[in-house]
Amino acid sequence: MSNKFAWTWKIKEENLEEYVSMHLAPWQEIMDEHSKAGFSNYSIFQNGNQFFYCFECDDVEAAFAYIATSDVCNKWNAITSTMVEGSFDFNEASPITPMREIFYLA
């Protein structure tokens, strides 16, 4: 099984500037927590109000469980989750629907 994951979300137009600003200058604690959770090679790409997220992780279920119990991540997610069209909750069984990889060049 691949350890690469990707998904996409749309951000509400009225929150677009703030969402981008937060991700251009993320809190150091957020960066530290994602590293501790096991995320690596994490990137976010923007196309208008649609964002494409991709990362690598050996145990994504454990990583999401770690993020769900992190105070700083819950604080960050309380802000950013209101910006997403729809919502997300890392305490749910499937907060993110991974995209299927159909091509990879190593």
C-alpha positions in Angstrom: 0.0 0.0 0.0 1.2 3.5 -0.9 2.2 5.9 1.9 1.3 8.9 -0.3 -2.1 10.6 0.2 -3.9 13.4 -1.6 -7.3 15.1 -1.4 -8.9 18.3 -2.4 -11.1 20.9 -0.7 -12.7 24.1 -1.7 -12.5 27.2 0.5 -15.3 29.6 0.8 -14.6 32.7 -1.3 -15.0 35.1 1.7 -12.3 33.1 3.6 -9.9 32.7 0.8 -7.4 35.4 1.7 -7.3 34.4 5.4 -6.9 30.7 4.6 -4.0 31.4 2.2 -2.4 33.8 4.7 -2.6 31.2 7.5 -0.9 28.6 5.3 1.8 30.9 4.0 2.8 31.6 7.6 1.7 28.6 9.7 2.2 28.4 13.4 5.5 26.6 14.3 3.5 24.4 16.7 1.4 23.2 13.8 4.5 22.3 11.8 5.9 20.5 14.8 2.7 18.5 15.5 2.4 17.4 11.9 6.0 16.2 11.9 5.4 14.4 15.3 2.3 12.8 13.8 4.3 11.3 11.0 3.5 13.5 8.1 6.3 14.3 5.6 6.7 15.9 2.2 3.4 17.7 2.8 2.4 20.3 0.2 -0.7 22.3 -0.6 -1.4 23.7 -4.0 -4.0 26.4 -4.9 -6.2 26.8 -8.0 -8.6 29.7 -7.2 -10.6 28.5 -4.2 -9.7 24.8 -4.7 -6.8 23.4 -2.8 -4.9 20.2 -3.4 -3.2 18.6 -0.5 -0.6 15.8 -0.7 1.7 14.2 1.9 3.5 11.0 2.8 2.8 9.1 6.0 3.6 5.5 7.1 0.5 5.2 9.3 -2.2 7.7 8.3 -4.7 6.4 10.8 -2.3 6.9 13.7 -1.3 10.3 12.3 -4.9 11.5 12.1 -5.6 10.1 15.6 -2.6 12.1 16.9 -3.8 15.3 15.2 -7.3 14.8 16.6 -5.9 14.9 20.2 -3.5 17.8 19.6 -4.6 20.9 21.4 -2.8 23.2 19.0 -4.2 21.3 15.9 -7.7 21.5 17.3 -7.3 25.2 17.8 -6.0 25.6 14.2 -8.8 23.3 12.9 -11.5 25.2 14.8 -10.5 28.3 12.7 -9.8 26.6 9.3 -12.8 24.2 9.4 -15.2 27.1 9.2 -13.5 28.2 6.0 -13.9 24.9 4.1 -17.0 24.3 1.9 -18.5 21.5 3.9 -16.7 20.7 7.1 -14.1 18.3 8.6 -13.6 16.7 11.9 -10.5 14.6 12.6 -12.5 12.7 15.2 -14.7 11.2 12.5 -13.8 7.9 11.0 -13.0 9.4 7.6 -12.5 13.2 7.8 -10.7 13.3 4.4 -11.5 11.2 1.3 -8.2 10.3 -0.2 -7.8 10.6 -4.0 -6.7 7.5 -5.9 -3.2 7.8 -7.4 -3.2 6.8 -11.1 0.3 7.9 -12.1 3.7 8.2 -10.4 7.2 8.8 -11.8 10.0 8.1 -9.3 
